[in-house]
Amino acid sequence: MTPHQTLHYSVCGSAWLVLAWFVLIQSISFPRDALPFVNRCNKHNQYNHPNRIFGGLSVLLADGLLIPFRPNGRQQQASEFLHKEDARTLVLINSNCKLAREMLPVVLHTWFSVFGKELVTIKFVIGDSGGMTGECEGIDTKQDLFSFMAGTAAKEGIKSGNEKETSTTKQKGQGDDDGDDDDDNGIDDNDGDHGGKDSFDNKNKKSTFIKNSDGVRKEFHHQQRIEDYFLFLPQCKDTYPPVDKVVCMWHVIRNNDTYLENFKYFVKMDTDTYLNIPNLLILLAKNSYDAPLFAGGIGTGRQDTIPRFCMGPAYVISRYTLLLLPLDFLQSAVRYANSDVTFSRNVEKFTGKICMKGVGSQFRWVFVNRYWFFSRGVFGTHRLNAQQQFFIPFTHGLHSSLLTAVSVHPFKRKKDMALFHNSLMRGRLPLFHFPNATKNTPLPDELKPVCVYNPSLQYEISGMRMYKCPPFYPAHLHKVTRAFIIYSKVRKLSQSRAGRIRGNLLGIPNLDPVLFESIQGSVLLGEMNVNKLLVKEGYTPKLSKEEIAHRETFRLLLYDILRNEDIVKEDGLVLVLDEAVELHPKFNAKVTALLRNQRCGGYLSSISGGVLLLGATIWRNGTFPKVDEYTGGWKLVDQELKRSNFTAKCFNYNSGVYGTYAFVADIRALNLMLLWLNDPTHSHQPISRVWQYLSKLGMPVLVANPFLAYPTEDGLLLQADDGSEEVDPVHMFIDDDDKRTQPKRSIDYNTRKSIHRWHFD
């Protein structure tokens, strides 16, 4: 590394990257005329770059990346409060041996890595199906937790939410063996996040370290063996409906001094219910254990004929409420037709507490007992499995209501529960794609209470006007901790301009910008006719040599960022600039202020992560409010800004926005960008199209208003490399009510500045 912190990559190393791109991603023949050159490069790498030997054609992968879960501010505060109060929760999962064998692996995997787990103890409550010996056939309860989880992860392919992310992608035509029609918007369990390698590296670890509210580390011994997750009650019958089982279970807990001394809250849930522990902590922190509490999903019967009760998939009571139940609860409890009504009526009888009475209105809908699914433009309420049970396939991904839920029911399949958990850990809100939308369309009832991160692009793909979700109250706003300036050795004065930008960025505290040398397509591929090669193999040529090189520059940059454990662990923000840009005279201060703005920078610090473009190239006005492939553009931007009286500091990405020459992103966004670059289905697209990919997956992508950077006059050619010049001449300046078009021609720099609004305030 040079005194200027410059990262240099040889043309030979880059050659392997691009040839790998052709051979493995495009699946086309290796160009014969390149073999001598590549062989020379291989020898050069072997002797001059011993740490960067490619060892054959291989695509760079984002493997080994462990991205931590980001609790939001309310979850963090709730956790700290409950730690201070030493307020632990006992979760009782009503189950039997058959259900426990089925769901134990996925429940443990989703629970193991979750934020706040040290405050919660979970128990599968098994009645007489466990026999008098207190065992379930097929479950080795003497096995230690880490061995069990590692074994089931490999055997059943279960992926926990904080596992290492990989860039493995499902190939076209490769489907699931259960016949599901997973949605194109993709929460596929192999879409890049939290897949692949097992994260349980500490198999021999006998304890888990947690941090208490004082910040003091202490060793926490808790539920280390599988038997610690079972409560066998042979005196309770595993019959259905589980009226007697639930009464018997609460009788045992009410009379057990150990449980009463160690736990201050108690949760009863079903095996097919997902419990969101971070959100549960918020509910508990707002409701004292020394006061009556009975919270759950409110039920009133099919025809509203039953007085209000807490439905059985999940409900919570405080220790205060439990202690009001009689010691002879087994004998005193009145039985009703189902267990939910039975427990609710008896709680009301002995404590006077009615379900959700006195619980804040913000928790009214946090116990979700039925939800809809969405696939290919169609909503559904449920399906039937082989046992004729209702289940809801998790085909689309999160929507905003599920992200704030305490519990979600029902998950009859391990796959759906694991997918849901992984989606929660990511916090992204995928957009809803309606493929046949052509105009402004009324919102369906399912989407009326739902918000999205990008209502502009949502309108483009559906014609529906939806609310924008605010950032989910990040625990703290992150700062730029790393900066990379891309320059070219062959561009005149490029390195000196990059050095000047680096000097300017040194004004940001604790920032040491790095210069990163770009790959040059003309040097790399020489006279190789890329398009001819693609046509020969049946591909439609899309990218120029320089566009391919620009993609590879970013792929190499992102790979180096993401394999740096220090960068990933600090979980800060990364600034990427091209050297051929004009920066705002107060660039450092403006960027810092923008990142402190909750509506702009807040998303980059929240659970979803995100991208903030500091400049962009927008060619067209767009056809808004029409819904077609040219809807995006300045008209859609202005319609969004108008709602804030043009005071908003940023606006949402739309399909008319291009440019990668200046942006800030968090590690989550950078990882998804690398996954996109490695995905063969996107290999024909210029790098600017990555913003649409991120937005559709549900990651916030915003653009500074006004811009804080734009290309210099001699930097315009560079913008062609990232797709910014990818403009249909017929639609460059098209208006909905003005059908006149302008043919593509050479446009002087000042005119372009006006078209793109490249100016500083």
DOMI-930114 format. One record per residue (C-alpha): x, y, z. Coordinates in steps of 0.25 Angstrom, whole numbers. Layout:
BEGIN
ATOM      xx      yy      zz
ATOM       X       Y       Z
...
***
This chain:
BEGIN
ATOM      xx      yy      zz
ATOM       0       0       0
ATOM       5      14      -4
ATOM       7      26       5
ATOM      -6      31      -2
ATOM     -13      18       3
ATOM     -15      14     -12
ATOM     -20       0     -15
ATOM     -14      -5     -28
ATOM     -19     -17     -36
ATOM     -12     -22     -48
ATOM     -18     -23     -62
ATOM     -15     -38     -61
ATOM     -23     -40     -48
ATOM     -34     -33     -55
ATOM     -33     -41     -67
ATOM     -37     -54     -59
ATOM     -49     -46     -53
ATOM     -55     -43     -66
ATOM     -52     -56     -73
ATOM     -58     -63     -61
ATOM     -70     -53     -63
ATOM     -71     -59     -78
ATOM     -69     -73     -75
ATOM     -76     -76     -62
ATOM     -87     -65     -62
ATOM     -90     -64     -77
ATOM     -87     -79     -79
ATOM     -80     -76     -92
ATOM     -68     -82     -98
ATOM     -54     -77     -93
ATOM     -48     -68    -104
ATOM     -37     -75    -111
ATOM     -29     -63    -114
ATOM     -29     -59    -100
ATOM     -22     -72     -95
ATOM      -7     -68     -97
ATOM     -10     -54     -90
ATOM     -17     -61     -78
ATOM      -6     -71     -77
ATOM       4     -60     -76
ATOM      -5     -53     -65
ATOM      -6     -66     -57
ATOM      10     -67     -56
ATOM      11     -52     -53
ATOM       0     -54     -42
ATOM       7     -66     -36
ATOM      21     -59     -34
ATOM      16     -45     -32
ATOM       3     -46     -25
ATOM       4     -58     -16
ATOM      -8     -54      -8
ATOM     -17     -52     -19
ATOM     -15     -64     -28
ATOM     -29     -68     -34
ATOM     -25     -82     -36
ATOM     -34     -84     -48
ATOM     -47     -77     -53
ATOM     -55     -74     -41
ATOM     -66     -63     -38
ATOM     -63     -54     -25
ATOM     -73     -58     -15
ATOM     -78     -50      -3
ATOM     -76     -62       6
ATOM     -72     -62      21
ATOM     -79     -49      23
ATOM     -86     -48      37
ATOM     -95     -36      37
ATOM    -101     -33      51
ATOM    -115     -31      54
ATOM    -118     -16      57
ATOM    -128     -14      68
ATOM    -136      -1      67
ATOM    -136       9      77
ATOM    -148       4      85
ATOM    -143     -10      85
ATOM    -130      -5      90
ATOM    -136       3     101
ATOM    -146      -8     105
ATOM    -135     -18     106
ATOM    -126      -9     115
ATOM    -138      -6     124
ATOM    -142     -21     126
ATOM    -127     -24     129
ATOM    -127     -14     139
ATOM    -140     -19     145
ATOM    -135     -34     144
ATOM    -148     -36     137
ATOM    -148     -50     130
ATOM    -159     -57     122
ATOM    -162     -71     122
ATOM    -168     -75     108
ATOM    -177     -88     109
ATOM    -179     -95      96
ATOM    -191    -104      96
ATOM    -186    -116      88
ATOM    -186    -131      88
ATOM    -175    -141      84
ATOM    -179    -141      69
ATOM    -179    -126      68
ATOM    -167    -124      76
ATOM    -159    -133      67
ATOM    -164    -126      55
ATOM    -162    -111      59
ATOM    -151    -112      70
ATOM    -139    -110      60
ATOM    -145     -97      53
ATOM    -150     -91      67
ATOM    -136     -93      73
ATOM    -129     -87      60
ATOM    -138     -75      60
ATOM    -137     -73      75
ATOM    -122     -75      76
ATOM    -116     -63      69
ATOM    -128     -53      72
ATOM    -126     -40      80
ATOM    -131     -41      94
ATOM    -130     -56      95
ATOM    -123     -55     109
ATOM    -135     -49     115
ATOM    -144     -61     110
ATOM    -145     -76     114
ATOM    -153     -85     105
ATOM    -159     -98     108
ATOM    -166    -108     100
ATOM    -177    -113     109
ATOM    -180    -128     106
ATOM    -191    -135     113
ATOM    -193    -150     114
ATOM    -188    -152     100
ATOM    -175    -152     106
ATOM    -178    -164     115
ATOM    -174    -165     129
ATOM    -159    -165     125
ATOM    -160    -151     120
ATOM    -154    -154     107
ATOM    -159    -152      92
ATOM    -154    -163      83
ATOM    -145    -158      72
ATOM    -140    -146      81
ATOM    -127    -147      88
ATOM    -129    -138     100
ATOM    -116    -140     106
ATOM    -109    -134      93
ATOM    -102    -121      95
ATOM    -109    -109      88
ATOM     -98    -106      78
ATOM     -96    -120      73
ATOM    -111    -122      71
ATOM    -112    -109      63
ATOM    -100    -111      55
ATOM    -105    -125      51
ATOM    -119    -121      48
ATOM    -115    -109      40
ATOM    -107    -118      31
ATOM    -117    -128      30
ATOM    -130    -120      28
ATOM    -123    -107      22
ATOM    -129     -98      32
ATOM    -122     -84      32
ATOM    -123     -75      44
ATOM    -124     -60      42
ATOM    -110     -56      46
ATOM    -103     -66      39
ATOM     -92     -63      29
ATOM     -97     -57      16
ATOM     -93     -63       2
ATOM     -95     -59     -12
ATOM    -101     -73     -16
ATOM    -113     -71     -25
ATOM    -123     -80     -30
ATOM    -121     -83     -45
ATOM    -132     -80     -55
ATOM    -142     -92     -55
ATOM    -137     -98     -42
ATOM    -149     -99     -33
ATOM    -154    -104     -19
ATOM    -157    -118     -18
ATOM    -170    -115     -11
ATOM    -176    -108     -23
ATOM    -177     -94     -17
ATOM    -178     -83     -26
ATOM    -169     -73     -19
ATOM    -171     -59     -22
ATOM    -162     -52     -32
ATOM    -160     -41     -22
ATOM    -152     -51     -15
ATOM    -151     -55      -1
ATOM    -145     -68      -6
ATOM    -136     -74       5
ATOM    -125     -73      -5
ATOM    -126     -59      -9
ATOM    -113     -55      -3
ATOM    -115     -52      11
ATOM    -112     -61      23
ATOM    -111     -74      14
ATOM    -100     -84      12
ATOM     -90     -87      22
ATOM     -93     -90      36
ATOM     -90     -79      46
ATOM     -89     -88      59
ATOM     -74     -88      59
ATOM     -73     -88      74
ATOM     -78    -103      75
ATOM     -69    -105      88
ATOM     -73     -93      95
ATOM     -80     -96     108
ATOM     -86     -82     111
ATOM     -91     -69     104
ATOM     -86     -55     107
ATOM     -96     -44     109
ATOM     -95     -30     112
ATOM    -103     -24     123
ATOM    -108     -10     125
ATOM     -95      -5     131
ATOM     -87     -10     120
ATOM     -80     -20     129
ATOM     -78     -34     122
ATOM     -83     -45     130
ATOM     -84     -60     127
ATOM     -98     -65     125
ATOM    -100     -80     126
ATOM    -114     -83     120
ATOM    -121     -94     113
ATOM    -108    -101     108
ATOM    -114    -115     106
ATOM    -126    -119      98
ATOM    -133    -124     111
ATOM    -133    -110     116
ATOM    -143    -107     105
ATOM    -153    -117     110
ATOM    -163    -117     121
ATOM    -169    -131     122
ATOM    -183    -131     130
ATOM    -187    -146     129
ATOM    -199    -142     138
ATOM    -205    -133     127
ATOM    -212    -140     115
ATOM    -207    -136     101
ATOM    -221    -137      95
ATOM    -228    -127      85
ATOM    -234    -118      88
ATOM    -224    -115      99
ATOM    -233    -110     109
ATOM    -229    -119     120
ATOM    -214    -118     116
ATOM    -214    -103     117
ATOM    -221    -102     130
ATOM    -211    -113     136
ATOM    -199    -106     130
ATOM    -203     -93     137
ATOM    -206    -100     150
ATOM    -192    -106     150
ATOM    -186     -92     147
ATOM    -194     -85     158
ATOM    -190     -95     168
ATOM    -175     -95     165
ATOM    -167     -86     173
ATOM    -154     -87     164
ATOM    -162     -81     152
ATOM    -169     -71     161
ATOM    -155     -66     167
ATOM    -148     -66     153
ATOM    -158     -60     144
ATOM    -166     -48     144
ATOM    -174     -50     131
ATOM    -180     -63     125
ATOM    -183     -65     110
ATOM    -192     -77     105
ATOM    -191     -80      90
ATOM    -193     -91      80
ATOM    -183     -98      73
ATOM    -186     -92      59
ATOM    -185     -78      65
ATOM    -173     -69      62
ATOM    -169     -60      74
ATOM    -162     -47      71
ATOM    -154     -46      84
ATOM    -148     -32      81
ATOM    -163     -27      79
ATOM    -167     -35      91
ATOM    -157     -27     100
ATOM    -164     -14      96
ATOM    -177     -19     100
ATOM    -172     -24     113
ATOM    -164     -11     116
ATOM    -177      -3     115
ATOM    -185     -12     124
ATOM    -180     -15     138
ATOM    -179     -29     144
ATOM    -184     -23     157
ATOM    -197     -19     151
ATOM    -208     -27     144
ATOM    -205     -31     130
ATOM    -212     -40     120
ATOM    -208     -37     105
ATOM    -211     -45      93
ATOM    -219     -45      80
ATOM    -233     -41      83
ATOM    -244     -52      79
ATOM    -259     -51      79
ATOM    -263     -63      71
ATOM    -267     -65      57
ATOM    -280     -57      58
ATOM    -275     -48      70
ATOM    -283     -57      79
ATOM    -272     -59      90
ATOM    -268     -48     100
ATOM    -254     -43      97
ATOM    -243     -53     100
ATOM    -228     -55      97
ATOM    -226     -64      85
ATOM    -217     -76      88
ATOM    -206     -75      77
ATOM    -199     -65      87
ATOM    -202     -58      99
ATOM    -194     -51     111
ATOM    -197     -50     126
ATOM    -189     -43     137
ATOM    -185     -50     149
ATOM    -195     -41     157
ATOM    -206     -47     149
ATOM    -201     -61     150
ATOM    -201     -60     165
ATOM    -215     -55     166
ATOM    -219     -69     160
ATOM    -223     -79     172
ATOM    -213     -90     176
ATOM    -223    -100     172
ATOM    -225     -95     158
ATOM    -226    -109     153
ATOM    -239    -111     161
ATOM    -244     -97     161
ATOM    -243     -94     147
ATOM    -256     -94     139
ATOM    -255    -102     125
ATOM    -260     -96     112
ATOM    -260    -102      98
ATOM    -246     -97      95
ATOM    -234     -94     103
ATOM    -233     -79      99
ATOM    -247     -76     104
ATOM    -244     -85     116
ATOM    -232     -78     121
ATOM    -237     -64     117
ATOM    -250     -66     125
ATOM    -243     -71     137
ATOM    -233     -60     137
ATOM    -245     -50     137
ATOM    -252     -58     148
ATOM    -240     -58     157
ATOM    -233     -45     154
ATOM    -243     -36     147
ATOM    -233     -35     136
ATOM    -239     -35     121
ATOM    -230     -38     109
ATOM    -223     -25     105
ATOM    -230     -16     116
ATOM    -220      -5     120
ATOM    -210      -9     109
ATOM    -206       3     100
ATOM    -213       5      87
ATOM    -199       3      79
ATOM    -200     -11      83
ATOM    -214     -14      78
ATOM    -210     -21      66
ATOM    -196     -27      69
ATOM    -202     -41      71
ATOM    -204     -46      57
ATOM    -213     -59      56
ATOM    -216     -58      41
ATOM    -209     -51      30
ATOM    -209     -51      15
ATOM    -199     -56       5
ATOM    -196     -49      -8
ATOM    -190     -56     -21
ATOM    -189     -50     -35
ATOM    -200     -40     -33
ATOM    -210     -48     -26
ATOM    -213     -48     -11
ATOM    -217     -61      -3
ATOM    -222     -64      11
ATOM    -218     -78      13
ATOM    -215     -92       7
ATOM    -217    -106      11
ATOM    -206    -115      14
ATOM    -207    -131      13
ATOM    -213    -131      27
ATOM    -224    -121      22
ATOM    -218    -111      32
ATOM    -218     -96      28
ATOM    -204     -91      26
ATOM    -199     -78      19
ATOM    -188     -79      10
ATOM    -177     -68      12
ATOM    -175     -65      -3
ATOM    -173     -49      -3
ATOM    -165     -45       9
ATOM    -169     -35      20
ATOM    -179     -24      20
ATOM    -179     -13      30
ATOM    -189     -19      39
ATOM    -182     -32      41
ATOM    -169     -25      44
ATOM    -175     -19      56
ATOM    -182     -31      61
ATOM    -179     -38      74
ATOM    -185     -51      69
ATOM    -189     -57      55
ATOM    -197     -70      53
ATOM    -198     -80      47
ATOM    -185     -86      41
ATOM    -188    -100      38
ATOM    -175    -102      31
ATOM    -161    -101      36
ATOM    -157     -94      23
ATOM    -167     -83      24
ATOM    -163     -80      39
ATOM    -149     -80      35
ATOM    -151     -70      23
ATOM    -160     -61      32
ATOM    -149     -60      43
ATOM    -138     -58      32
ATOM    -147     -47      26
ATOM    -148     -40      40
ATOM    -133     -40      42
ATOM    -132     -33      29
ATOM    -143     -23      31
ATOM    -145     -20      17
ATOM    -159     -18      11
ATOM    -161     -23      -3
ATOM    -169     -16     -13
ATOM    -182     -21     -18
ATOM    -181     -24     -33
ATOM    -194     -24     -42
ATOM    -189     -28     -55
ATOM    -201     -23     -63
ATOM    -202      -9     -57
ATOM    -204       2     -67
ATOM    -210      13     -59
ATOM    -213      19     -46
ATOM    -220       7     -38
ATOM    -228       8     -25
ATOM    -221       1     -13
ATOM    -226     -13     -10
ATOM    -231     -15       5
ATOM    -219     -23       8
ATOM    -210     -12       5
ATOM    -217       0      12
ATOM    -210      -1      25
ATOM    -197      -4      19
ATOM    -185       5      16
ATOM    -173       3       7
ATOM    -159       9       7
ATOM    -160      14      -7
ATOM    -174      18     -11
ATOM    -169      24     -24
ATOM    -164      11     -30
ATOM    -176       4     -24
ATOM    -185      13     -33
ATOM    -177      10     -45
ATOM    -179      -5     -44
ATOM    -193      -5     -39
ATOM    -200       9     -41
ATOM    -203       9     -26
ATOM    -200      21     -17
ATOM    -195      16      -4
ATOM    -190      22       9
ATOM    -175      23      11
ATOM    -170      16      24
ATOM    -161      24      33
ATOM    -148      18      37
ATOM    -150       9      49
ATOM    -144      18      60
ATOM    -130      14      59
ATOM    -123      12      72
ATOM    -112      22      67
ATOM    -109      29      54
ATOM     -97      24      48
ATOM     -85      32      42
ATOM     -76      30      30
ATOM     -65      22      35
ATOM     -58      18      21
ATOM     -57      25       8
ATOM     -52      20      -6
ATOM     -49      29     -17
ATOM     -48      22     -31
ATOM     -38      27     -41
ATOM     -31      22     -54
ATOM     -17      21     -57
ATOM     -19      24     -72
ATOM     -28      36     -70
ATOM     -20      49     -70
ATOM     -19      56     -56
ATOM     -28      45     -50
ATOM     -19      41     -39
ATOM     -16      56     -35
ATOM     -31      59     -35
ATOM     -33      47     -26
ATOM     -22      52     -17
ATOM     -29      66     -16
ATOM     -42      59     -13
ATOM     -36      51      -2
ATOM     -30      63       4
ATOM     -43      70       5
ATOM     -49      57      11
ATOM     -39      57      22
ATOM     -47      68      28
ATOM     -57      58      33
ATOM     -53      53      47
ATOM     -46      40      47
ATOM     -47      37      32
ATOM     -35      32      24
ATOM     -40      31      10
ATOM     -34      21       1
ATOM     -31      22     -14
ATOM     -36      10     -22
ATOM     -30       8     -37
ATOM     -41       5     -47
ATOM     -41      -6     -57
ATOM     -40      -1     -72
ATOM     -48      -9     -82
ATOM     -40      -5     -94
ATOM     -27      -9     -88
ATOM     -33     -22     -81
ATOM     -40     -27     -94
ATOM     -32     -21    -105
ATOM     -37     -24    -118
ATOM     -46     -35    -113
ATOM     -60     -33    -120
ATOM     -69     -35    -107
ATOM     -82     -33    -115
ATOM     -79     -42    -126
ATOM     -75     -53    -116
ATOM     -88     -51    -109
ATOM     -96     -51    -121
ATOM     -89     -64    -126
ATOM     -94     -71    -113
ATOM    -108     -66    -114
ATOM    -108     -54    -104
ATOM    -113     -40    -107
ATOM    -101     -31    -106
ATOM    -104     -20     -96
ATOM     -91     -15     -90
ATOM     -78      -9     -95
ATOM     -64     -13     -91
ATOM     -64      -1     -82
ATOM     -77      -4     -76
ATOM     -72     -18     -73
ATOM     -59     -12     -67
ATOM     -68      -3     -58
ATOM     -76     -14     -53
ATOM     -63     -22     -50
ATOM     -57      -9     -43
ATOM     -69      -9     -33
ATOM     -69     -24     -31
ATOM     -54     -24     -28
ATOM     -56     -12     -19
ATOM     -68     -18     -11
ATOM     -61     -31     -10
ATOM     -49     -24      -3
ATOM     -58     -16       6
ATOM     -67     -28      10
ATOM     -55     -37      13
ATOM     -49     -27      23
ATOM     -54     -32      36
ATOM     -51     -18      43
ATOM     -60     -11      33
ATOM     -72     -21      35
ATOM     -71     -21      50
ATOM     -71      -6      51
ATOM     -84      -6      44
ATOM     -82       8      39
ATOM     -85      15      26
ATOM     -76      15      13
ATOM     -74      27       4
ATOM     -71      24     -11
ATOM     -67      35     -20
ATOM     -61      36     -34
ATOM     -50      45     -36
ATOM     -57      52     -48
ATOM     -67      59     -40
ATOM     -70      73     -35
ATOM     -73      73     -20
ATOM     -81      84     -13
ATOM     -72      94      -6
ATOM     -78      90       7
ATOM     -78      75       4
ATOM     -73      70      17
ATOM     -83      78      25
ATOM     -94      75      16
ATOM     -92      60      16
ATOM     -91      60      31
ATOM    -104      68      32
ATOM    -111      59      22
ATOM    -107      46      29
ATOM    -113      52      42
ATOM    -126      55      36
ATOM    -136      43      40
ATOM    -143      44      27
ATOM    -130      42      19
ATOM    -119      37      27
ATOM    -128      29      37
ATOM    -130      18      27
ATOM    -116      15      26
ATOM    -115      13      41
ATOM    -127       5      43
ATOM    -129     -10      42
ATOM    -131     -10      27
ATOM    -119      -2      23
ATOM    -119       6      10
ATOM    -112      15       0
ATOM    -112      30      -1
ATOM    -108      35     -15
ATOM    -101      49     -14
ATOM    -103      52     -29
ATOM    -110      46     -40
ATOM    -113      47     -55
ATOM    -127      48     -59
ATOM    -130      50     -74
ATOM    -145      50     -75
ATOM    -157      56     -70
ATOM    -164      43     -70
ATOM    -179      39     -74
ATOM    -184      40     -59
ATOM    -196      38     -56
ATOM    -196      28     -67
ATOM    -191      14     -63
ATOM    -181       9     -73
ATOM    -166       6     -74
ATOM    -163      22     -75
ATOM    -172      26     -63
ATOM    -159      30     -55
ATOM    -152      43     -57
ATOM    -153      58     -52
ATOM    -168      58     -52
ATOM    -169      47     -42
ATOM    -158      54     -34
ATOM    -165      67     -34
ATOM    -178      61     -30
ATOM    -171      55     -18
ATOM    -164      67     -14
ATOM    -177      76     -15
ATOM    -183      68      -3
ATOM    -172      75       5
ATOM    -173      88      -1
ATOM    -160      85      -8
ATOM    -153      85       6
ATOM    -149      71       6
ATOM    -134      68       7
ATOM    -135      55      -1
ATOM    -145      48     -11
ATOM    -147      33     -14
ATOM    -140      26     -25
ATOM    -148      24     -38
ATOM    -145      17     -51
ATOM    -141      30     -58
ATOM    -129      31     -48
ATOM    -115      27     -52
ATOM    -101      29     -46
ATOM     -91      22     -37
ATOM     -81      33     -36
ATOM     -84      38     -22
ATOM     -92      30     -11
ATOM     -92      26       3
ATOM     -96      12       7
ATOM     -96       3      19
ATOM     -90     -11      19
ATOM    -104     -18      16
ATOM    -106     -10       4
ATOM     -91     -13      -1
ATOM     -93     -28       1
ATOM    -106     -28      -7
ATOM     -99     -20     -18
ATOM     -88     -30     -19
ATOM     -99     -41     -19
ATOM    -105     -34     -31
ATOM     -92     -33     -38
ATOM     -90     -48     -36
ATOM    -103     -52     -41
ATOM    -103     -57     -55
ATOM    -118     -52     -58
ATOM    -113     -37     -56
ATOM     -99     -39     -64
ATOM    -105     -31     -76
ATOM    -108     -19     -68
ATOM    -100      -7     -65
ATOM     -96      -4     -51
ATOM    -106       7     -49
ATOM    -117      -3     -50
ATOM    -113      -8     -37
ATOM    -121       3     -30
ATOM    -134      -3     -36
ATOM    -131     -17     -31
ATOM    -128     -12     -17
ATOM    -141      -4     -17
ATOM    -150     -15     -21
ATOM    -144     -24     -11
ATOM    -149     -14      -1
ATOM    -136      -7       3
ATOM    -137       9       4
ATOM    -130      16      -8
ATOM    -130      31      -7
ATOM    -125      43     -14
ATOM    -119      56      -8
ATOM    -128      68     -12
ATOM    -121      76     -17
ATOM    -109      68     -22
ATOM     -96      69     -14
ATOM     -88      64     -26
ATOM     -88      63     -41
ATOM     -79      59     -52
ATOM     -68      69     -57
ATOM     -69      72     -72
ATOM     -57      63     -75
ATOM     -64      52     -66
ATOM     -76      51     -75
ATOM     -70      39     -83
ATOM     -68      32     -70
ATOM     -83      32     -67
ATOM     -86      24     -79
ATOM     -78      13     -73
ATOM     -89      12     -61
ATOM    -101      13     -70
ATOM    -104      27     -68
ATOM    -104      29     -83
ATOM    -113      17     -85
ATOM    -125      26     -91
ATOM    -135      23    -102
ATOM    -134      35    -111
ATOM    -149      35    -114
ATOM    -152      36     -99
ATOM    -141      46     -94
ATOM    -150      58     -92
ATOM    -164      52     -94
ATOM    -176      58     -87
ATOM    -189      51     -85
ATOM    -196      62     -92
ATOM    -185      66    -102
ATOM    -182      55    -112
ATOM    -171      63    -119
ATOM    -158      56    -118
ATOM    -143      60    -119
ATOM    -133      51    -126
ATOM    -121      48    -118
ATOM    -110      57    -122
ATOM     -97      63    -115
ATOM    -102      72    -104
ATOM     -92      83     -98
ATOM     -88      82     -84
ATOM     -96      94     -79
ATOM    -109      89     -86
ATOM    -107      75     -79
ATOM    -105      82     -65
ATOM    -119      89     -67
ATOM    -125      76     -72
ATOM    -120      68     -60
ATOM    -121      80     -50
ATOM    -106      79     -47
ATOM    -104      91     -38
ATOM    -101      94     -24
ATOM    -110     102     -15
***
